[in-house]
């Protein structure tokens, strides 16, 4: 999911409490990827596809923060 400031805190905490792995992606990465793909329109369904494209891309270029089965504590 996108790292959206304090708006994303509840969902990762919920997922981590249930032993899911959570990865946060910088919204700038999503925006740049969308623009490189020629996309003009920005909406939630298209952003979801763009995030999937970034996750499926070259691992050396990923800008993800991973959290696994530990309490999510914002700084």
PyMOL Python script that loads the backbone (N, CA, C, O; Angstrom):
from pymol import cmd

cmd.read_pdbstr("""\
ATOM      1  N   UNK A   1       0.836  -1.173   0.000  1.00  0.00           N
ATOM      2  CA  UNK A   1       0.000   0.000   0.000  1.00  0.00           C
ATOM      3  C   UNK A   1       0.880   1.235   0.000  1.00  0.00           C
ATOM      4  O   UNK A   1       2.067   1.169   0.323  1.00  0.00           O
ATOM      5  N   UNK A   2       0.293   2.350  -0.362  1.00  0.00           N
ATOM      6  CA  UNK A   2       1.054   3.594  -0.356  1.00  0.00           C
ATOM      7  C   UNK A   2       1.217   4.113   1.074  1.00  0.00           C
ATOM      8  O   UNK A   2       0.313   4.001   1.901  1.00  0.00           O
ATOM      9  N   UNK A   3       2.368   4.671   1.334  1.00  0.00           N
ATOM     10  CA  UNK A   3       2.657   5.316   2.599  1.00  0.00           C
ATOM     11  C   UNK A   3       2.008   6.692   2.549  1.00  0.00           C
ATOM     12  O   UNK A   3       2.534   7.609   1.919  1.00  0.00           O
ATOM     13  N   UNK A   4       0.867   6.837   3.212  1.00  0.00           N
ATOM     14  CA  UNK A   4       0.080   8.063   3.085  1.00  0.00           C
ATOM     15  C   UNK A   4       0.035   8.838   4.395  1.00  0.00           C
ATOM     16  O   UNK A   4      -1.036   9.240   4.849  1.00  0.00           O
ATOM     17  N   UNK A   5       1.189   9.043   4.993  1.00  0.00           N
ATOM     18  CA  UNK A   5       1.223   9.771   6.253  1.00  0.00           C
ATOM     19  C   UNK A   5       0.506   8.994   7.334  1.00  0.00           C
ATOM     20  O   UNK A   5       0.687   7.781   7.438  1.00  0.00           O
ATOM     21  N   UNK A   6      -0.294   9.651   8.134  1.00  0.00           N
ATOM     22  CA  UNK A   6      -0.987   8.972   9.229  1.00  0.00           C
ATOM     23  C   UNK A   6      -2.240   8.221   8.778  1.00  0.00           C
ATOM     24  O   UNK A   6      -2.829   7.483   9.568  1.00  0.00           O
ATOM     25  N   UNK A   7      -2.651   8.393   7.536  1.00  0.00           N
ATOM     26  CA  UNK A   7      -3.878   7.759   7.066  1.00  0.00           C
ATOM     27  C   UNK A   7      -3.763   6.249   6.926  1.00  0.00           C
ATOM     28  O   UNK A   7      -4.781   5.557   6.969  1.00  0.00           O
ATOM     29  N   UNK A   8      -2.569   5.721   6.764  1.00  0.00           N
ATOM     30  CA  UNK A   8      -2.429   4.285   6.535  1.00  0.00           C
ATOM     31  C   UNK A   8      -2.114   3.506   7.809  1.00  0.00           C
ATOM     32  O   UNK A   8      -1.942   2.290   7.724  1.00  0.00           O
ATOM     33  N   UNK A   9      -2.031   4.120   8.968  1.00  0.00           N
ATOM     34  CA  UNK A   9      -1.591   3.431  10.185  1.00  0.00           C
ATOM     35  C   UNK A   9      -2.520   2.301  10.633  1.00  0.00           C
ATOM     36  O   UNK A   9      -2.035   1.252  11.057  1.00  0.00           O
ATOM     37  N   UNK A  10      -3.808   2.480  10.554  1.00  0.00           N
ATOM     38  CA  UNK A  10      -4.749   1.490  11.088  1.00  0.00           C
ATOM     39  C   UNK A  10      -4.710   0.174  10.319  1.00  0.00           C
ATOM     40  O   UNK A  10      -4.694  -0.893  10.933  1.00  0.00           O
ATOM     41  N   UNK A  11      -4.695   0.226   8.997  1.00  0.00           N
ATOM     42  CA  UNK A  11      -4.723  -1.008   8.210  1.00  0.00           C
ATOM     43  C   UNK A  11      -3.464  -1.853   8.391  1.00  0.00           C
ATOM     44  O   UNK A  11      -3.596  -3.059   8.600  1.00  0.00           O
ATOM     45  N   UNK A  12      -2.248  -1.296   8.323  1.00  0.00           N
ATOM     46  CA  UNK A  12      -1.077  -2.138   8.571  1.00  0.00           C
ATOM     47  C   UNK A  12      -1.070  -2.749   9.968  1.00  0.00           C
ATOM     48  O   UNK A  12      -0.681  -3.904  10.136  1.00  0.00           O
ATOM     49  N   UNK A  13      -1.491  -1.994  10.960  1.00  0.00           N
ATOM     50  CA  UNK A  13      -1.540  -2.530  12.323  1.00  0.00           C
ATOM     51  C   UNK A  13      -2.489  -3.721  12.374  1.00  0.00           C
ATOM     52  O   UNK A  13      -2.164  -4.744  12.977  1.00  0.00           O
ATOM     53  N   UNK A  14      -3.644  -3.603  11.756  1.00  0.00           N
ATOM     54  CA  UNK A  14      -4.621  -4.688  11.715  1.00  0.00           C
ATOM     55  C   UNK A  14      -4.031  -5.916  11.019  1.00  0.00           C
ATOM     56  O   UNK A  14      -4.136  -7.032  11.528  1.00  0.00           O
ATOM     57  N   UNK A  15      -3.404  -5.704   9.845  1.00  0.00           N
ATOM     58  CA  UNK A  15      -2.844  -6.820   9.084  1.00  0.00           C
ATOM     59  C   UNK A  15      -1.671  -7.471   9.822  1.00  0.00           C
ATOM     60  O   UNK A  15      -1.563  -8.697   9.834  1.00  0.00           O
ATOM     61  N   UNK A  16      -0.811  -6.692  10.422  1.00  0.00           N
ATOM     62  CA  UNK A  16       0.336  -7.241  11.151  1.00  0.00           C
ATOM     63  C   UNK A  16      -0.104  -8.024  12.381  1.00  0.00           C
ATOM     64  O   UNK A  16       0.503  -9.042  12.717  1.00  0.00           O
ATOM     65  N   UNK A  17      -1.137  -7.568  13.045  1.00  0.00           N
ATOM     66  CA  UNK A  17      -1.670  -8.317  14.187  1.00  0.00           C
ATOM     67  C   UNK A  17      -2.179  -9.687  13.768  1.00  0.00           C
ATOM     68  O   UNK A  17      -2.256 -10.602  14.588  1.00  0.00           O
ATOM     69  N   UNK A  18      -2.524  -9.827  12.506  1.00  0.00           N
ATOM     70  CA  UNK A  18      -3.009 -11.103  11.966  1.00  0.00           C
ATOM     71  C   UNK A  18      -1.930 -11.837  11.173  1.00  0.00           C
ATOM     72  O   UNK A  18      -2.227 -12.743  10.395  1.00  0.00           O
ATOM     73  N   UNK A  19      -0.676 -11.437  11.379  1.00  0.00           N
ATOM     74  CA  UNK A  19       0.512 -12.101  10.828  1.00  0.00           C
ATOM     75  C   UNK A  19       0.681 -11.963   9.316  1.00  0.00           C
ATOM     76  O   UNK A  19       1.309 -12.814   8.686  1.00  0.00           O
ATOM     77  N   UNK A  20       0.134 -10.911   8.736  1.00  0.00           N
ATOM     78  CA  UNK A  20       0.379 -10.618   7.324  1.00  0.00           C
ATOM     79  C   UNK A  20       1.669  -9.819   7.196  1.00  0.00           C
ATOM     80  O   UNK A  20       2.078  -9.142   8.139  1.00  0.00           O
ATOM     81  N   UNK A  21       2.302  -9.894   6.045  1.00  0.00           N
ATOM     82  CA  UNK A  21       3.439  -9.038   5.741  1.00  0.00           C
ATOM     83  C   UNK A  21       2.911  -7.800   5.040  1.00  0.00           C
ATOM     84  O   UNK A  21       2.070  -7.891   4.147  1.00  0.00           O
ATOM     85  N   UNK A  22       3.407  -6.646   5.449  1.00  0.00           N
ATOM     86  CA  UNK A  22       2.944  -5.378   4.897  1.00  0.00           C
ATOM     87  C   UNK A  22       4.128  -4.674   4.243  1.00  0.00           C
ATOM     88  O   UNK A  22       5.220  -4.623   4.809  1.00  0.00           O
ATOM     89  N   UNK A  23       3.906  -4.140   3.061  1.00  0.00           N
ATOM     90  CA  UNK A  23       4.926  -3.341   2.376  1.00  0.00           C
ATOM     91  C   UNK A  23       4.336  -1.988   2.042  1.00  0.00           C
ATOM     92  O   UNK A  23       3.246  -1.891   1.479  1.00  0.00           O
ATOM     93  N   UNK A  24       5.071  -0.940   2.396  1.00  0.00           N
ATOM     94  CA  UNK A  24       4.640   0.416   2.093  1.00  0.00           C
ATOM     95  C   UNK A  24       5.485   0.958   0.950  1.00  0.00           C
ATOM     96  O   UNK A  24       6.702   0.778   0.918  1.00  0.00           O
ATOM     97  N   UNK A  25       4.828   1.615   0.026  1.00  0.00           N
ATOM     98  CA  UNK A  25       5.516   2.180  -1.131  1.00  0.00           C
ATOM     99  C   UNK A  25       5.356   3.697  -1.099  1.00  0.00           C
ATOM    100  O   UNK A  25       4.297   4.212  -0.742  1.00  0.00           O
ATOM    101  N   UNK A  26       6.394   4.386  -1.468  1.00  0.00           N
ATOM    102  CA  UNK A  26       6.374   5.837  -1.517  1.00  0.00           C
ATOM    103  C   UNK A  26       5.414   6.284  -2.626  1.00  0.00           C
ATOM    104  O   UNK A  26       5.536   5.811  -3.756  1.00  0.00           O
ATOM    105  N   UNK A  27       4.468   7.175  -2.336  1.00  0.00           N
ATOM    106  CA  UNK A  27       3.524   7.631  -3.361  1.00  0.00           C
ATOM    107  C   UNK A  27       4.204   8.280  -4.566  1.00  0.00           C
ATOM    108  O   UNK A  27       3.658   8.261  -5.670  1.00  0.00           O
ATOM    109  N   UNK A  28       5.380   8.849  -4.364  1.00  0.00           N
ATOM    110  CA  UNK A  28       6.114   9.443  -5.484  1.00  0.00           C
ATOM    111  C   UNK A  28       6.487   8.368  -6.496  1.00  0.00           C
ATOM    112  O   UNK A  28       6.462   8.615  -7.702  1.00  0.00           O
ATOM    113  N   UNK A  29       6.829   7.187  -6.021  1.00  0.00           N
ATOM    114  CA  UNK A  29       7.159   6.071  -6.907  1.00  0.00           C
ATOM    115  C   UNK A  29       5.946   5.688  -7.750  1.00  0.00           C
ATOM    116  O   UNK A  29       6.066   5.455  -8.952  1.00  0.00           O
ATOM    117  N   UNK A  30       4.789   5.625  -7.117  1.00  0.00           N
ATOM    118  CA  UNK A  30       3.561   5.313  -7.848  1.00  0.00           C
ATOM    119  C   UNK A  30       3.286   6.370  -8.908  1.00  0.00           C
ATOM    120  O   UNK A  30       2.950   6.045 -10.047  1.00  0.00           O
ATOM    121  N   UNK A  31       3.429   7.623  -8.532  1.00  0.00           N
ATOM    122  CA  UNK A  31       3.168   8.727  -9.458  1.00  0.00           C
ATOM    123  C   UNK A  31       4.124   8.695 -10.648  1.00  0.00           C
ATOM    124  O   UNK A  31       3.694   8.828 -11.794  1.00  0.00           O
ATOM    125  N   UNK A  32       5.420   8.518 -10.381  1.00  0.00           N
ATOM    126  CA  UNK A  32       6.400   8.480 -11.469  1.00  0.00           C
ATOM    127  C   UNK A  32       6.185   7.281 -12.390  1.00  0.00           C
ATOM    128  O   UNK A  32       6.314   7.402 -13.608  1.00  0.00           O
ATOM    129  N   UNK A  33       5.858   6.130 -11.814  1.00  0.00           N
ATOM    130  CA  UNK A  33       5.599   4.937 -12.627  1.00  0.00           C
ATOM    131  C   UNK A  33       4.394   5.154 -13.526  1.00  0.00           C
ATOM    132  O   UNK A  33       4.416   4.795 -14.703  1.00  0.00           O
ATOM    133  N   UNK A  34       3.341   5.744 -12.966  1.00  0.00           N
ATOM    134  CA  UNK A  34       2.126   6.028 -13.761  1.00  0.00           C
ATOM    135  C   UNK A  34       2.452   6.949 -14.927  1.00  0.00           C
ATOM    136  O   UNK A  34       1.994   6.725 -16.047  1.00  0.00           O
ATOM    137  N   UNK A  35       3.242   7.983 -14.665  1.00  0.00           N
ATOM    138  CA  UNK A  35       3.608   8.934 -15.718  1.00  0.00           C
ATOM    139  C   UNK A  35       4.491   8.285 -16.778  1.00  0.00           C
ATOM    140  O   UNK A  35       4.335   8.560 -17.968  1.00  0.00           O
ATOM    141  N   UNK A  36       5.425   7.419 -16.352  1.00  0.00           N
ATOM    142  CA  UNK A  36       6.294   6.726 -17.309  1.00  0.00           C
ATOM    143  C   UNK A  36       5.505   5.780 -18.204  1.00  0.00           C
ATOM    144  O   UNK A  36       5.884   5.535 -19.350  1.00  0.00           O
ATOM    145  N   UNK A  37       4.403   5.248 -17.674  1.00  0.00           N
ATOM    146  CA  UNK A  37       3.560   4.347 -18.459  1.00  0.00           C
ATOM    147  C   UNK A  37       2.597   5.117 -19.357  1.00  0.00           C
ATOM    148  O   UNK A  37       1.802   4.514 -20.078  1.00  0.00           O
ATOM    149  N   UNK A  38       2.665   6.441 -19.317  1.00  0.00           N
ATOM    150  CA  UNK A  38       1.818   7.253 -20.177  1.00  0.00           C
ATOM    151  C   UNK A  38       0.458   7.548 -19.601  1.00  0.00           C
ATOM    152  O   UNK A  38      -0.418   8.059 -20.298  1.00  0.00           O
ATOM    153  N   UNK A  39       0.272   7.232 -18.330  1.00  0.00           N
ATOM    154  CA  UNK A  39      -1.034   7.465 -17.710  1.00  0.00           C
ATOM    155  C   UNK A  39      -1.233   8.903 -17.307  1.00  0.00           C
ATOM    156  O   UNK A  39      -0.337   9.539 -16.752  1.00  0.00           O
ATOM    157  N   UNK A  40      -2.401   9.404 -17.588  1.00  0.00           N
ATOM    158  CA  UNK A  40      -2.760  10.762 -17.199  1.00  0.00           C
ATOM    159  C   UNK A  40      -3.752  10.705 -16.040  1.00  0.00           C
ATOM    160  O   UNK A  40      -3.674  11.494 -15.098  1.00  0.00           O
ATOM    161  N   UNK A  41      -4.672   9.769 -16.128  1.00  0.00           N
ATOM    162  CA  UNK A  41      -5.730   9.637 -15.143  1.00  0.00           C
ATOM    163  C   UNK A  41      -5.185   9.045 -13.847  1.00  0.00           C
ATOM    164  O   UNK A  41      -4.376   8.118 -13.864  1.00  0.00           O
ATOM    165  N   UNK A  42      -5.645   9.598 -12.718  1.00  0.00           N
ATOM    166  CA  UNK A  42      -5.265   9.074 -11.405  1.00  0.00           C
ATOM    167  C   UNK A  42      -6.537   8.761 -10.643  1.00  0.00           C
ATOM    168  O   UNK A  42      -7.356   9.642 -10.383  1.00  0.00           O
ATOM    169  N   UNK A  43      -6.692   7.495 -10.289  1.00  0.00           N
ATOM    170  CA  UNK A  43      -7.801   7.077  -9.437  1.00  0.00           C
ATOM    171  C   UNK A  43      -7.388   5.808  -8.700  1.00  0.00           C
ATOM    172  O   UNK A  43      -6.356   5.221  -9.023  1.00  0.00           O
ATOM    173  N   UNK A  44      -8.163   5.378  -7.729  1.00  0.00           N
ATOM    174  CA  UNK A  44      -7.781   4.242  -6.894  1.00  0.00           C
ATOM    175  C   UNK A  44      -7.588   2.938  -7.670  1.00  0.00           C
ATOM    176  O   UNK A  44      -6.595   2.248  -7.439  1.00  0.00           O
ATOM    177  N   UNK A  45      -8.503   2.570  -8.587  1.00  0.00           N
ATOM    178  CA  UNK A  45      -8.274   1.322  -9.330  1.00  0.00           C
ATOM    179  C   UNK A  45      -6.980   1.346 -10.160  1.00  0.00           C
ATOM    180  O   UNK A  45      -6.250   0.356 -10.205  1.00  0.00           O
ATOM    181  N   UNK A  46      -6.704   2.472 -10.809  1.00  0.00           N
ATOM    182  CA  UNK A  46      -5.479   2.566 -11.608  1.00  0.00           C
ATOM    183  C   UNK A  46      -4.240   2.616 -10.726  1.00  0.00           C
ATOM    184  O   UNK A  46      -3.210   2.043 -11.081  1.00  0.00           O
ATOM    185  N   UNK A  47      -4.322   3.292  -9.578  1.00  0.00           N
ATOM    186  CA  UNK A  47      -3.197   3.313  -8.645  1.00  0.00           C
ATOM    187  C   UNK A  47      -2.889   1.914  -8.125  1.00  0.00           C
ATOM    188  O   UNK A  47      -1.723   1.565  -7.941  1.00  0.00           O
ATOM    189  N   UNK A  48      -3.914   1.118  -7.889  1.00  0.00           N
ATOM    190  CA  UNK A  48      -3.701  -0.263  -7.432  1.00  0.00           C
ATOM    191  C   UNK A  48      -2.924  -1.062  -8.462  1.00  0.00           C
ATOM    192  O   UNK A  48      -2.023  -1.825  -8.114  1.00  0.00           O
ATOM    193  N   UNK A  49      -3.270  -0.887  -9.725  1.00  0.00           N
ATOM    194  CA  UNK A  49      -2.542  -1.586 -10.791  1.00  0.00           C
ATOM    195  C   UNK A  49      -1.104  -1.090 -10.894  1.00  0.00           C
ATOM    196  O   UNK A  49      -0.189  -1.878 -11.131  1.00  0.00           O
ATOM    197  N   UNK A  50      -0.906   0.204 -10.718  1.00  0.00           N
ATOM    198  CA  UNK A  50       0.441   0.767 -10.775  1.00  0.00           C
ATOM    199  C   UNK A  50       1.293   0.236  -9.625  1.00  0.00           C
ATOM    200  O   UNK A  50       2.465  -0.085  -9.823  1.00  0.00           O
ATOM    201  N   UNK A  51       0.721   0.140  -8.437  1.00  0.00           N
ATOM    202  CA  UNK A  51       1.449  -0.420  -7.290  1.00  0.00           C
ATOM    203  C   UNK A  51       1.839  -1.864  -7.575  1.00  0.00           C
ATOM    204  O   UNK A  51       2.950  -2.276  -7.243  1.00  0.00           O
ATOM    205  N   UNK A  52       0.952  -2.635  -8.180  1.00  0.00           N
ATOM    206  CA  UNK A  52       1.275  -4.026  -8.558  1.00  0.00           C
ATOM    207  C   UNK A  52       2.415  -4.057  -9.573  1.00  0.00           C
ATOM    208  O   UNK A  52       3.290  -4.919  -9.492  1.00  0.00           O
ATOM    209  N   UNK A  53       2.414  -3.136 -10.515  1.00  0.00           N
ATOM    210  CA  UNK A  53       3.502  -3.062 -11.497  1.00  0.00           C
ATOM    211  C   UNK A  53       4.833  -2.773 -10.814  1.00  0.00           C
ATOM    212  O   UNK A  53       5.852  -3.369 -11.164  1.00  0.00           O
ATOM    213  N   UNK A  54       4.831  -1.864  -9.844  1.00  0.00           N
ATOM    214  CA  UNK A  54       6.068  -1.527  -9.136  1.00  0.00           C
ATOM    215  C   UNK A  54       6.557  -2.723  -8.335  1.00  0.00           C
ATOM    216  O   UNK A  54       7.751  -3.022  -8.340  1.00  0.00           O
ATOM    217  N   UNK A  55       5.657  -3.408  -7.650  1.00  0.00           N
ATOM    218  CA  UNK A  55       6.044  -4.569  -6.847  1.00  0.00           C
ATOM    219  C   UNK A  55       6.605  -5.679  -7.734  1.00  0.00           C
ATOM    220  O   UNK A  55       7.526  -6.390  -7.331  1.00  0.00           O
ATOM    221  N   UNK A  56       6.059  -5.827  -8.928  1.00  0.00           N
ATOM    222  CA  UNK A  56       6.519  -6.866  -9.846  1.00  0.00           C
ATOM    223  C   UNK A  56       7.745  -6.474 -10.654  1.00  0.00           C
ATOM    224  O   UNK A  56       8.219  -7.261 -11.474  1.00  0.00           O
ATOM    225  N   UNK A  57       8.265  -5.273 -10.438  1.00  0.00           N
ATOM    226  CA  UNK A  57       9.410  -4.803 -11.213  1.00  0.00           C
ATOM    227  C   UNK A  57      10.726  -5.317 -10.634  1.00  0.00           C
ATOM    228  O   UNK A  57      10.736  -6.110  -9.692  1.00  0.00           O
ATOM    229  N   UNK A  58      11.817  -4.861 -11.202  1.00  0.00           N
ATOM    230  CA  UNK A  58      13.159  -5.237 -10.791  1.00  0.00           C
ATOM    231  C   UNK A  58      13.347  -4.986  -9.291  1.00  0.00           C
ATOM    232  O   UNK A  58      13.124  -3.865  -8.836  1.00  0.00           O
ATOM    233  N   UNK A  59      13.753  -6.003  -8.506  1.00  0.00           N
ATOM    234  CA  UNK A  59      13.877  -5.832  -7.059  1.00  0.00           C
ATOM    235  C   UNK A  59      14.890  -4.769  -6.640  1.00  0.00           C
ATOM    236  O   UNK A  59      14.758  -4.197  -5.558  1.00  0.00           O
ATOM    237  N   UNK A  60      15.890  -4.494  -7.463  1.00  0.00           N
ATOM    238  CA  UNK A  60      16.895  -3.494  -7.092  1.00  0.00           C
ATOM    239  C   UNK A  60      16.322  -2.083  -7.121  1.00  0.00           C
ATOM    240  O   UNK A  60      16.870  -1.178  -6.491  1.00  0.00           O
ATOM    241  N   UNK A  61      15.235  -1.891  -7.839  1.00  0.00           N
ATOM    242  CA  UNK A  61      14.664  -0.555  -7.986  1.00  0.00           C
ATOM    243  C   UNK A  61      13.472  -0.314  -7.066  1.00  0.00           C
ATOM    244  O   UNK A  61      12.865   0.756  -7.110  1.00  0.00           O
ATOM    245  N   UNK A  62      13.135  -1.281  -6.245  1.00  0.00           N
ATOM    246  CA  UNK A  62      11.967  -1.139  -5.388  1.00  0.00           C
ATOM    247  C   UNK A  62      12.260  -0.209  -4.222  1.00  0.00           C
ATOM    248  O   UNK A  62      13.331  -0.264  -3.617  1.00  0.00           O
ATOM    249  N   UNK A  63      11.307   0.628  -3.926  1.00  0.00           N
ATOM    250  CA  UNK A  63      11.416   1.517  -2.775  1.00  0.00           C
ATOM    251  C   UNK A  63      10.299   1.163  -1.804  1.00  0.00           C
ATOM    252  O   UNK A  63       9.365   1.938  -1.598  1.00  0.00           O
ATOM    253  N   UNK A  64      10.411  -0.024  -1.213  1.00  0.00           N
ATOM    254  CA  UNK A  64       9.385  -0.516  -0.301  1.00  0.00           C
ATOM    255  C   UNK A  64       9.944  -0.621   1.112  1.00  0.00           C
ATOM    256  O   UNK A  64      11.124  -0.913   1.307  1.00  0.00           O
ATOM    257  N   UNK A  65       9.090  -0.383   2.080  1.00  0.00           N
ATOM    258  CA  UNK A  65       9.417  -0.639   3.474  1.00  0.00           C
ATOM    259  C   UNK A  65       8.596  -1.857   3.890  1.00  0.00           C
ATOM    260  O   UNK A  65       7.367  -1.834   3.820  1.00  0.00           O
ATOM    261  N   UNK A  66       9.277  -2.920   4.324  1.00  0.00           N
ATOM    262  CA  UNK A  66       8.586  -4.163   4.693  1.00  0.00           C
ATOM    263  C   UNK A  66       8.446  -4.269   6.202  1.00  0.00           C
ATOM    264  O   UNK A  66       9.355  -3.919   6.954  1.00  0.00           O
ATOM    265  N   UNK A  67       7.297  -4.755   6.627  1.00  0.00           N
ATOM    266  CA  UNK A  67       7.037  -5.014   8.032  1.00  0.00           C
ATOM    267  C   UNK A  67       6.461  -6.412   8.134  1.00  0.00           C
ATOM    268  O   UNK A  67       5.560  -6.768   7.374  1.00  0.00           O
ATOM    269  N   UNK A  68       6.973  -7.219   9.075  1.00  0.00           N
ATOM    270  CA  UNK A  68       6.489  -8.590   9.231  1.00  0.00           C
ATOM    271  C   UNK A  68       6.129  -8.871  10.685  1.00  0.00           C
ATOM    272  O   UNK A  68       6.960  -8.712  11.579  1.00  0.00           O
ATOM    273  N   UNK A  69       4.914  -9.279  10.910  1.00  0.00           N
ATOM    274  CA  UNK A  69       4.426  -9.824  12.171  1.00  0.00           C
ATOM    275  C   UNK A  69       4.997  -9.165  13.406  1.00  0.00           C
ATOM    276  O   UNK A  69       5.378  -9.847  14.357  1.00  0.00           O
ATOM    277  N   UNK A  70       5.059  -7.877  13.402  1.00  0.00           N
ATOM    278  CA  UNK A  70       5.424  -7.159  14.613  1.00  0.00           C
ATOM    279  C   UNK A  70       4.531  -5.937  14.681  1.00  0.00           C
ATOM    280  O   UNK A  70       4.043  -5.474  13.650  1.00  0.00           O
ATOM    281  N   UNK A  71       4.311  -5.417  15.844  1.00  0.00           N
ATOM    282  CA  UNK A  71       3.411  -4.263  15.952  1.00  0.00           C
ATOM    283  C   UNK A  71       3.909  -3.099  15.098  1.00  0.00           C
ATOM    284  O   UNK A  71       5.097  -2.775  15.094  1.00  0.00           O
ATOM    285  N   UNK A  72       3.000  -2.495  14.393  1.00  0.00           N
ATOM    286  CA  UNK A  72       3.324  -1.337  13.556  1.00  0.00           C
ATOM    287  C   UNK A  72       3.264  -0.105  14.428  1.00  0.00           C
ATOM    288  O   UNK A  72       2.197   0.261  14.920  1.00  0.00           O
ATOM    289  N   UNK A  73       4.383   0.528  14.620  1.00  0.00           N
ATOM    290  CA  UNK A  73       4.446   1.717  15.462  1.00  0.00           C
ATOM    291  C   UNK A  73       4.938   2.897  14.641  1.00  0.00           C
ATOM    292  O   UNK A  73       6.104   2.931  14.247  1.00  0.00           O
ATOM    293  N   UNK A  74       4.067   3.866  14.376  1.00  0.00           N
ATOM    294  CA  UNK A  74       4.524   5.045  13.628  1.00  0.00           C
ATOM    295  C   UNK A  74       5.555   5.823  14.445  1.00  0.00           C
ATOM    296  O   UNK A  74       5.507   5.835  15.675  1.00  0.00           O
ATOM    297  N   UNK A  75       6.475   6.463  13.753  1.00  0.00           N
ATOM    298  CA  UNK A  75       7.504   7.241  14.436  1.00  0.00           C
ATOM    299  C   UNK A  75       6.950   8.552  14.944  1.00  0.00           C
ATOM    300  O   UNK A  75       7.679   9.339  15.547  1.00  0.00           O
TER     301      UNK A  75
END
""", "prot")
cmd.dss("prot")
cmd.show_as("cartoon", "prot")
cmd.util.cbc("prot")
cmd.orient("prot")
